[in-house]
Amino acid sequence: MSRIFSGVQPTGNLHLGNYLGAIRNFVGLQDNYECIYCAVNMHAITVWQDPEDLRNNTREVAAAYLAAGVDPKRSIIFAQSSVSAHAELAWIFNCVARLGWLNRMTQFKEKAGKNRENASVGLYAYPNLMAADILAYKATHVPVGEDQKQHLELTRDIAQKFNKDYGTETFPLVEPLIFGEATRVMSLRDGSKKMSKSDPSDYSRITFTDDRDSIAMKLRKARTDPDPLPAKLEELDNRPEAANLVGIYAALADMTRQQVLDEFSGAAFSTFKPALTDLAVEKFGPIGEEMKRLRADPGHVDSVLKDGAERASALAAPVLAEVKDIVGFLLAR
Protein backbone atom coordinates (compact mmCIF):
# COMPACT_ATOMS: atom_id res chain seq x y z
CA MET A 1 0.00 0.00 0.00
CA SER A 2 1.24 3.52 -0.78
CA ARG A 3 2.19 5.69 2.19
CA ILE A 4 1.00 9.20 3.05
CA PHE A 5 2.87 11.67 5.24
CA SER A 6 1.53 15.07 6.20
CA GLY A 7 1.56 17.48 9.12
CA VAL A 8 0.02 20.62 10.57
CA GLN A 9 1.92 23.29 12.47
CA PRO A 10 0.88 23.65 16.12
CA THR A 11 0.63 27.41 16.15
CA GLY A 12 -2.84 27.59 17.70
CA ASN A 13 -6.35 28.53 16.66
CA LEU A 14 -6.91 25.89 13.99
CA HIS A 15 -9.74 26.96 11.71
CA LEU A 16 -12.05 25.96 8.88
CA GLY A 17 -9.28 26.60 6.35
CA ASN A 18 -7.07 24.01 8.06
CA TYR A 19 -9.99 21.56 8.04
CA LEU A 20 -11.09 21.98 4.43
CA GLY A 21 -7.59 22.45 3.05
CA ALA A 22 -5.94 19.57 4.89
CA ILE A 23 -7.40 17.72 7.86
CA ARG A 24 -10.69 16.67 6.25
CA ASN A 25 -8.71 15.08 3.43
CA PHE A 26 -6.55 13.19 5.94
CA VAL A 27 -9.65 11.32 7.07
CA GLY A 28 -10.61 10.11 3.60
CA LEU A 29 -7.08 9.06 2.71
CA GLN A 30 -7.13 6.40 5.44
CA ASP A 31 -9.24 4.19 3.19
CA ASN A 32 -6.59 3.81 0.50
CA TYR A 33 -3.22 4.65 2.05
CA GLU A 34 -1.04 3.89 5.04
CA CYS A 35 -1.22 7.29 6.76
CA ILE A 36 1.26 9.09 9.03
CA TYR A 37 0.08 12.43 10.45
CA CYS A 38 2.27 14.72 12.46
CA ALA A 39 2.08 17.84 14.60
CA VAL A 40 5.14 19.54 13.14
CA ASN A 41 6.33 21.31 16.28
CA MET A 42 9.94 21.48 15.07
CA HIS A 43 8.77 23.56 12.13
CA ALA A 44 6.80 25.76 14.50
CA ILE A 45 9.91 26.97 16.34
CA THR A 46 11.43 28.46 13.18
CA VAL A 47 9.77 31.53 14.71
CA TRP A 48 9.67 32.02 18.47
CA GLN A 49 6.97 30.14 20.37
CA ASP A 50 5.93 30.39 24.00
CA PRO A 51 6.88 26.93 25.36
CA GLU A 52 3.63 26.32 27.23
CA ASP A 53 1.58 27.47 24.24
CA LEU A 54 3.58 25.14 22.01
CA ARG A 55 2.80 22.16 24.25
CA ASN A 56 -0.90 23.02 24.31
CA ASN A 57 -1.02 23.70 20.58
CA THR A 58 0.66 20.38 19.83
CA ARG A 59 -2.12 18.64 21.73
CA GLU A 60 -4.64 20.79 19.85
CA VAL A 61 -3.40 19.51 16.48
CA ALA A 62 -3.66 15.91 17.68
CA ALA A 63 -7.14 16.59 19.06
CA ALA A 64 -8.17 18.17 15.76
CA TYR A 65 -7.07 15.06 13.87
CA LEU A 66 -9.08 12.89 16.23
CA ALA A 67 -12.15 15.15 16.25
CA ALA A 68 -12.20 15.27 12.47
CA GLY A 69 -12.18 11.47 12.24
CA VAL A 70 -8.56 10.35 11.91
CA ASP A 71 -8.47 6.89 13.49
CA PRO A 72 -5.36 6.45 15.68
CA LYS A 73 -5.56 2.69 15.22
CA ARG A 74 -5.52 2.87 11.43
CA SER A 75 -3.22 5.89 11.14
CA ILE A 76 -0.21 7.19 13.08
CA ILE A 77 -0.60 10.48 14.96
CA PHE A 78 2.49 11.89 16.69
CA ALA A 79 4.57 14.97 17.48
CA GLN A 80 7.51 15.54 15.14
CA SER A 81 10.00 16.23 17.95
CA SER A 82 9.30 12.79 19.45
CA VAL A 83 11.06 11.02 16.56
CA SER A 84 14.73 12.01 16.34
CA ALA A 85 15.06 10.66 12.78
CA HIS A 86 13.49 13.88 11.51
CA ALA A 87 16.32 16.03 12.86
CA GLU A 88 19.08 13.56 11.96
CA LEU A 89 17.91 13.12 8.39
CA ALA A 90 17.38 16.87 8.02
CA TRP A 91 21.09 17.45 8.74
CA ILE A 92 22.06 14.95 6.03
CA PHE A 93 19.71 16.74 3.65
CA ASN A 94 21.26 20.08 4.62
CA CYS A 95 24.40 18.63 3.07
CA VAL A 96 22.56 17.41 -0.05
CA ALA A 97 20.39 20.45 -0.84
CA ARG A 98 22.02 23.39 -2.64
CA LEU A 99 21.90 27.03 -1.53
CA GLY A 100 20.53 27.99 -4.92
CA TRP A 101 17.54 25.72 -4.39
CA LEU A 102 16.72 27.29 -1.03
CA ASN A 103 17.23 30.80 -2.38
CA ARG A 104 14.37 30.17 -4.79
CA MET A 105 11.89 29.28 -2.05
CA THR A 106 9.23 31.97 -2.22
CA GLN A 107 7.71 31.14 1.16
CA PHE A 108 10.94 32.08 2.98
CA LYS A 109 10.98 35.41 1.16
CA GLU A 110 7.35 36.03 2.16
CA LYS A 111 7.82 35.06 5.82
CA ALA A 112 11.18 36.77 6.31
CA GLY A 113 10.09 39.91 4.48
CA LYS A 114 12.36 42.90 4.95
CA ASN A 115 13.95 41.28 8.03
CA ARG A 116 15.68 38.55 6.06
CA GLU A 117 18.99 39.07 7.91
CA ASN A 118 17.21 38.55 11.25
CA ALA A 119 15.33 35.40 10.18
CA SER A 120 16.39 32.15 11.82
CA VAL A 121 18.53 29.63 9.97
CA GLY A 122 15.73 27.18 10.76
CA LEU A 123 13.25 29.23 8.76
CA TYR A 124 15.65 29.26 5.82
CA ALA A 125 16.34 25.51 6.01
CA TYR A 126 12.67 24.66 6.73
CA PRO A 127 12.22 22.87 3.35
CA ASN A 128 15.07 20.46 4.12
CA LEU A 129 13.37 19.44 7.36
CA MET A 130 10.11 19.03 5.46
CA ALA A 131 11.92 16.70 3.05
CA ALA A 132 13.23 14.72 6.02
CA ASP A 133 9.73 14.49 7.50
CA ILE A 134 8.49 12.84 4.33
CA LEU A 135 11.46 10.72 3.33
CA ALA A 136 12.15 9.35 6.82
CA TYR A 137 9.14 7.14 6.10
CA LYS A 138 9.75 6.77 2.36
CA ALA A 139 6.30 8.27 1.86
CA THR A 140 5.01 8.03 -1.70
CA HIS A 141 2.34 10.74 -1.58
CA VAL A 142 1.82 14.01 0.29
CA PRO A 143 -1.42 16.01 0.37
CA VAL A 144 -0.38 19.64 -0.12
CA GLY A 145 -1.90 23.05 -0.55
CA GLU A 146 -0.79 25.40 -3.30
CA ASP A 147 1.64 27.15 -0.90
CA GLN A 148 3.57 23.91 -0.26
CA LYS A 149 3.94 22.66 -3.84
CA GLN A 150 7.36 24.31 -4.22
CA HIS A 151 8.63 22.64 -1.04
CA LEU A 152 7.47 19.28 -2.31
CA GLU A 153 9.37 19.84 -5.54
CA LEU A 154 12.45 20.47 -3.41
CA THR A 155 11.82 17.17 -1.61
CA ARG A 156 11.84 15.44 -4.97
CA ASP A 157 15.06 17.24 -5.93
CA ILE A 158 16.74 16.18 -2.67
CA ALA A 159 15.63 12.55 -3.08
CA GLN A 160 16.82 12.49 -6.67
CA LYS A 161 20.21 14.05 -5.86
CA PHE A 162 20.79 11.72 -2.90
CA ASN A 163 19.98 8.70 -5.04
CA LYS A 164 22.27 9.92 -7.83
CA ASP A 165 25.15 10.96 -5.55
CA TYR A 166 25.27 7.58 -3.82
CA GLY A 167 24.19 5.42 -6.74
CA THR A 168 21.12 4.07 -4.94
CA GLU A 169 17.36 4.04 -5.27
CA THR A 170 16.85 4.74 -1.58
CA PHE A 171 14.15 7.38 -1.77
CA PRO A 172 10.96 7.50 -3.85
CA LEU A 173 10.08 10.61 -5.82
CA VAL A 174 7.07 11.62 -3.78
CA GLU A 175 3.89 12.65 -5.58
CA PRO A 176 1.59 15.53 -4.51
CA LEU A 177 -2.10 15.06 -3.79
CA ILE A 178 -4.01 18.28 -4.38
CA PHE A 179 -7.72 18.26 -3.62
CA GLY A 180 -10.56 20.12 -5.26
CA GLU A 181 -12.79 22.83 -3.89
CA ALA A 182 -11.80 25.25 -1.11
CA THR A 183 -8.19 24.15 -0.81
CA ARG A 184 -7.57 27.82 -0.06
CA VAL A 185 -10.20 29.26 2.29
CA MET A 186 -10.30 33.02 2.60
CA SER A 187 -11.19 35.38 5.45
CA LEU A 188 -14.90 35.82 6.20
CA ARG A 189 -14.21 39.57 6.54
CA ASP A 190 -12.00 40.06 3.47
CA GLY A 191 -12.21 37.62 0.57
CA SER A 192 -8.82 38.75 -0.76
CA LYS A 193 -6.94 37.47 2.31
CA LYS A 194 -6.39 33.87 3.40
CA MET A 195 -8.26 32.74 6.51
CA SER A 196 -5.68 33.07 9.27
CA LYS A 197 -5.26 32.56 12.99
CA SER A 198 -3.36 35.86 13.14
CA ASP A 199 -6.18 38.04 11.82
CA PRO A 200 -7.17 40.46 14.61
CA SER A 201 -10.87 39.84 13.96
CA ASP A 202 -12.24 36.62 15.43
CA TYR A 203 -15.09 36.97 12.94
CA SER A 204 -12.66 36.37 10.07
CA ARG A 205 -12.46 32.63 10.80
CA ILE A 206 -14.39 29.66 12.11
CA THR A 207 -12.22 27.71 14.54
CA PHE A 208 -12.17 24.08 15.62
CA THR A 209 -13.34 25.16 19.06
CA ASP A 210 -16.36 27.19 17.90
CA ASP A 211 -19.71 25.83 18.98
CA ARG A 212 -22.73 25.66 16.68
CA ASP A 213 -24.01 29.09 17.71
CA SER A 214 -20.63 30.70 17.05
CA ILE A 215 -20.38 29.09 13.62
CA ALA A 216 -23.85 30.37 12.72
CA MET A 217 -23.13 33.88 13.99
CA LYS A 218 -19.85 34.20 12.11
CA LEU A 219 -21.40 33.08 8.84
CA ARG A 220 -24.36 35.44 9.29
CA LYS A 221 -21.84 38.27 9.70
CA ALA A 222 -19.60 37.13 6.81
CA ARG A 223 -19.01 39.89 4.29
CA THR A 224 -20.81 39.59 0.97
CA ASP A 225 -21.78 41.93 -1.86
CA PRO A 226 -25.19 43.20 -3.01
CA ASP A 227 -25.51 41.14 -6.18
CA PRO A 228 -27.21 37.74 -6.47
CA LEU A 229 -25.18 34.63 -7.16
CA PRO A 230 -24.32 34.24 -10.85
CA ALA A 231 -24.83 31.28 -13.16
CA LYS A 232 -21.22 30.96 -14.32
CA LEU A 233 -17.97 30.56 -12.41
CA GLU A 234 -16.15 33.27 -14.33
CA GLU A 235 -18.68 35.78 -13.02
CA LEU A 236 -17.23 35.23 -9.54
CA ASP A 237 -13.76 36.36 -10.63
CA ASN A 238 -14.11 39.89 -9.29
CA ARG A 239 -16.30 38.97 -6.32
CA PRO A 240 -13.87 37.52 -3.74
CA GLU A 241 -16.32 37.29 -0.82
CA ALA A 242 -18.97 35.59 -2.93
CA ALA A 243 -16.39 33.23 -4.43
CA ASN A 244 -15.13 32.31 -0.96
CA LEU A 245 -18.56 31.43 0.42
CA VAL A 246 -19.44 29.44 -2.69
CA GLY A 247 -16.14 27.55 -2.33
CA ILE A 248 -16.80 26.78 1.33
CA TYR A 249 -20.28 25.49 0.52
CA ALA A 250 -18.90 23.35 -2.31
CA ALA A 251 -16.24 21.79 -0.08
CA LEU A 252 -18.61 21.07 2.80
CA ALA A 253 -21.22 19.58 0.47
CA ASP A 254 -18.71 17.63 -1.67
CA MET A 255 -19.88 19.52 -4.73
CA THR A 256 -18.10 21.55 -7.38
CA ARG A 257 -18.49 25.32 -7.26
CA GLN A 258 -20.36 25.14 -10.56
CA GLN A 259 -22.84 22.70 -9.03
CA VAL A 260 -23.41 25.18 -6.19
CA LEU A 261 -24.09 27.95 -8.69
CA ASP A 262 -26.44 25.66 -10.62
CA GLU A 263 -28.44 25.25 -7.42
CA PHE A 264 -28.34 28.85 -6.19
CA SER A 265 -28.02 30.90 -9.38
CA GLY A 266 -29.99 34.13 -9.03
CA ALA A 267 -30.37 33.72 -5.25
CA ALA A 268 -29.60 36.63 -2.97
CA PHE A 269 -27.24 36.13 -0.06
CA SER A 270 -30.24 36.38 2.24
CA THR A 271 -31.15 32.96 0.81
CA PHE A 272 -27.68 31.48 0.30
CA LYS A 273 -26.12 32.34 3.66
CA PRO A 274 -28.76 30.53 5.77
CA ALA A 275 -28.27 27.44 3.58
CA LEU A 276 -24.51 27.69 4.03
CA THR A 277 -24.93 28.22 7.78
CA ASP A 278 -27.11 25.12 8.15
CA LEU A 279 -24.59 23.07 6.18
CA ALA A 280 -21.58 24.33 8.17
CA VAL A 281 -23.29 23.73 11.50
CA GLU A 282 -24.23 20.21 10.41
CA LYS A 283 -20.73 19.31 9.14
CA PHE A 284 -18.40 21.30 11.41
CA GLY A 285 -20.46 21.64 14.57
CA PRO A 286 -19.88 18.05 15.78
CA ILE A 287 -16.13 18.51 15.32
CA GLY A 288 -16.16 21.48 17.67
CA GLU A 289 -18.08 19.44 20.25
CA GLU A 290 -15.57 16.58 20.01
CA MET A 291 -12.67 19.06 20.26
CA LYS A 292 -14.15 20.41 23.48
CA ARG A 293 -14.36 16.88 24.90
CA LEU A 294 -10.80 16.01 23.86
CA ARG A 295 -9.34 19.23 25.25
CA ALA A 296 -10.83 18.29 28.61
CA ASP A 297 -8.97 14.95 28.45
CA PRO A 298 -5.31 15.77 27.66
CA GLY A 299 -4.20 12.42 29.08
CA HIS A 300 -6.00 10.61 26.27
CA VAL A 301 -4.48 12.89 23.64
CA ASP A 302 -1.02 12.38 25.13
CA SER A 303 -1.48 8.61 25.05
CA VAL A 304 -2.36 8.78 21.34
CA LEU A 305 0.76 10.87 20.69
CA LYS A 306 2.95 8.47 22.68
CA ASP A 307 1.67 5.42 20.84
CA GLY A 308 2.04 7.22 17.51
CA ALA A 309 5.62 8.27 18.28
CA GLU A 310 6.58 4.67 19.06
CA ARG A 311 5.05 3.40 15.82
CA ALA A 312 6.58 6.25 13.77
CA SER A 313 10.02 5.62 15.30
CA ALA A 314 9.78 1.95 14.39
CA LEU A 315 9.20 2.91 10.74
CA ALA A 316 11.82 5.66 10.57
CA ALA A 317 14.66 3.88 12.40
CA PRO A 318 15.55 1.38 9.65
CA VAL A 319 15.34 4.12 6.99
CA LEU A 320 17.74 6.32 8.95
CA ALA A 321 20.09 3.37 9.56
CA GLU A 322 20.08 2.61 5.83
CA VAL A 323 20.89 6.25 4.99
CA LYS A 324 23.69 6.46 7.57
CA ASP A 325 25.25 3.30 6.13
CA ILE A 326 25.00 4.64 2.57
CA VAL A 327 26.57 7.96 3.58
CA GLY A 328 29.40 6.17 5.35
CA PHE A 329 28.66 6.81 9.01
CA LEU A 330 29.90 4.19 11.45
CA LEU A 331 26.92 2.50 13.05
CA ALA A 332 26.86 1.54 16.72
CA ARG A 333 26.78 -2.23 17.06
Residue, then its C-alpha position, 0 to 999 in steps of 0.5 A: m500500500s502507498r504511504i502518506f505523510s503530512g503534518v500541521q503546524p501547532t501554532g494555535n487557533l486551527h480553523l475551517g481553512n485548516y480543516l477543508g484544506a488539509i485535515r478533512n482530506f486526511v480522514g478520507l485518505q485512510d481508506n486507500y493509504e497507510c497514513i502518518y500524520c504529524a504535529v510539526n512542532m519542530h517547524a513551529i519553532t522556526v519563529w519564536q513560540d511560548p513553550e507552554d503554548l507550544r505544548n498546548n497547541t501540539r495537543e490541539v493539532a492531535a485533538a483536531y485530527l481525532a475530532a475530524g475522524v482520523d483513526p489512531k488505530r488505522s493511522i499514526i498520529f504523533a509529534q515531530s519532535s518525538v522522533s529524532a530521525h526527523a532532525e538527523l535526516a534533516w542534517i544529512f539533507n542540509c548537506v545534499a540540498r544546494l543554496g541555490w535551491l533554497n534561495r528560490m523558495t518563495q515562502f521564505k521570502e514572504k515570511a522573512g520579508k524585509n527582516r531577512e537578515n534577522a530570520s532564523v537559519g531554521l526558517y531558511a532551512y525549513p524545506n530540508l526538514m520538510a523533506a526529512d519528515i516525508l522521506a524518513y518514512k519513504a512516503t510516496h504521496v503528500p497532500v499539499g496546498e498550493d503554498q507547499k507545492q514548491h517545497l514538495e518539488l524540493t523534496r523530490d530534488i533532494a531525493q533524486k540528488f541523494n539517489k544519484d550521488y550515492g548510486t542508490e534508489t533509496f528514496p521514492l520521488v514523492e507525488p503531490l495530492i491536491f484536492g478540489e474545492a476550497t483548498r484555499v479558504m479566505s477570510l470571512r471579513d475580506g475575501s482577498k486574504k487567506m483565513s488566518k489565525s493571526d487576523p485580529s478579527d475573530y469573525s474572520r475565521i471559524t475555529f475548531t473550538d467554535d460551537r454551533d451558535s458561534i459558527a452560525m453567527k460568524l457566517r451570518k456576519a460574513r461579508t458579501d456583496p449586493d448582487p445575487l449569485p451568478a450562473k457561471l464561475e467566471e462571473l465570480d472572478n471579481r467577487p472575492e467574498a462571494a467566491n469564498l462562500v461558494g467555495i466553502y459550501a462546495a467543499l462542505a457539500d462535496m460539490t463543485r463550485q459550478q454545481v453550487l451555482d447551478e443550485f443557487s443561481g440568481a439567489a440573494f445572499s439572504t437565501f444562500k447564507p442561511a443554507l450555508t450556515d445550516l450546512a456548516v453547523e451540520k458538518f463542522g459543529p460536531i467537530g467542535e463538540e468533540m474538540k471540546r471533549l478532547r481538550a478536557d482529556p489531555g491524558h487521552v491525547d497524550s497517550v495517542l501521541k505516545d503510541g504514535a511516536e513509538r510506531a513512527s520511530a519503528l518505521a523511521a529507524p531502519v530508513l535512517a540506519e540505511v541512509k547512515d550506512i550509505v553515507g558512510f557513518l559508522l553505526a553503533r553495534 
